[in-house]
Amino acid sequence: MNRNVLALLLRPAPGQNSVLALPVVAFGVVTALVLTVIGGAQSFWGWTDEYAPSTRPSRPSRSSSWWSR
């Protein structure tokens, strides 16, 4: 490869910093959203007061299920 062409291809572009920062920012935003969702789910399923059973789906008893008929 010609030395001039190689120098042209390897020189930094004027807006290269913003292009490199985009994946870092996107990863940070997605990570923050995932941690928020996981934290909300953990706090929801971790309730232990008297109202907690009303927010959880009830499990059907084994005698009322379709496979025991």
N, C-alpha and C positions, 0 to 999 in steps of 0.2 A: 504494500500500500504506500502511496505517495506520502511523504512527510507532511506536506502542506494540508492534504486532505485529513490526515490523522489529527493534526493540530486543530483543524476546523471542527471536527467532530467531538473532540475532547474538551473544548473550551466551555466554560459555564455559560448558560443562557441568562439573560437578565431576570426572568421571572422564575428561575429554577427553585428558589427557596420556598415559594408558595406551593409549587407542585409537590415538593418533598414533604411539606407540612400537612398536606391534605390527608394522607392515610393515617398519620398520627392523630390528628384531630378527630377523624371519623372513628378510629378505634376507641378513643377516649369517650366520645359521645355514646357509642353503642355499649361500651362497658358500663357506663353510668346508668343507662337505661335498664340493662339486664340486672344490675345490682339493685336498682330500685324495685323492679318487679319481684325479684327473689326475696328481698326484704319485706315487701308487702305481703307476699304469700306466707312467709315465715311468721309474721306477726298475726296474720289472719288465722292460720292453723294452730298457733300457739296460745290462743285464748283459753283461759281456764276458769272464768267466772260463771255465774249461773245462766248467763245468756248464750254461752258458747254452744250448747247443743242445738239451739234453734238456728244457728248459721251453718251447721254442717249437714251434709246430706245423710239421711238415715240409711242404715243398712237393713235390707229386708231380712226378715227372719228366715231360717232355713225351711220352715214348714210352709211358708207362703210363696216360695219360689216356684218357677214353672217346671223345674226338673223333678220336683217331688210329687207331681200329680200323677 
